């Protein structure tokens, strides 16, 4: 029986793995995207993560392709009420930054592409330090008051700006961030651990880490002398060059063997057990890649296994 987790101070109950939508409309076409969404929800998954910019980097794309595919899937399956959709504002080529006007226009465009009247969790994708936090929070609060957005969250933000945002929300009685989406995994701990994690923990925010599998490195398929066919192979393989990367891989191999589990599952289980973390994000191009990700819902590592992985990744 899957245990769902509460997302920070919100009432949202989420599956312990968020399905990343960055591949939809990029390395997964419509049929593959629908198949992955079908399999994820059939296994109890209810938390889909996307952004308005996905996948503007692909030649011929303009951004919004992932939201459009998710919207088509929601409509064709009639699943809007039992799937929580998270998307992000600030990076779409036509809606850059976080001015109040941009936030409103971008939200309208996201709702249109998703074919829905509300977004469950709306993140600022990258903080825009040219805009005062007061303006950003007020713009997001307007969306909540209008019923367009249920809960708000932040990604890629400094501890100082996060604290200032939370303080302003509390002082003025406005919508308040309930979650944070940091870059965090076994081989990338430095960005999140420290002042940012402390701020999130102190404020009761839930972390929903991206790059949870380090662009595929933590699946174990990247080994010395192997070539992997993937759009993200370069970034993942770079971890093999570092001592930390090699140590982590060795520790993952050992724990995976002890638990008769996939390496990716163990890497996600370590992350899911970290302070503040509610649900790591991982994406799948094919249905075959999903079981190892979904298995995190049923794998609880022992204290000594967690400690071993933590030490290897220090």
Secondary structure, 3 states (H helix, E strand, C coil): CCCCEECCCCCCEECCEEEECCCECCCECHHHHHHHHHHHHHCCCCEEECCCCCCCCCCCCCCCHHHHHHHHHHHHHCCHHHCEEEEEECEECCEECCCHHHHHHHHHHHHHHHCCCCEEEEEECCCCCCCCHHHHHHHHHHHHHCCCEEEEEEECCCHHHHHHHHHHHHHHCCCCEEEEECECECCECCCCCCHHHHHHHHHCCEECCECCCHHHHHHCCCCCCCCCCCCCHHHHHHHHHCHHHHHHHHHHHHHHHHHCCCHHHHHHHHHHCCCCECCEEECCCCHHHHHHHHHHHHCCCCHHHHHHHHHHCC
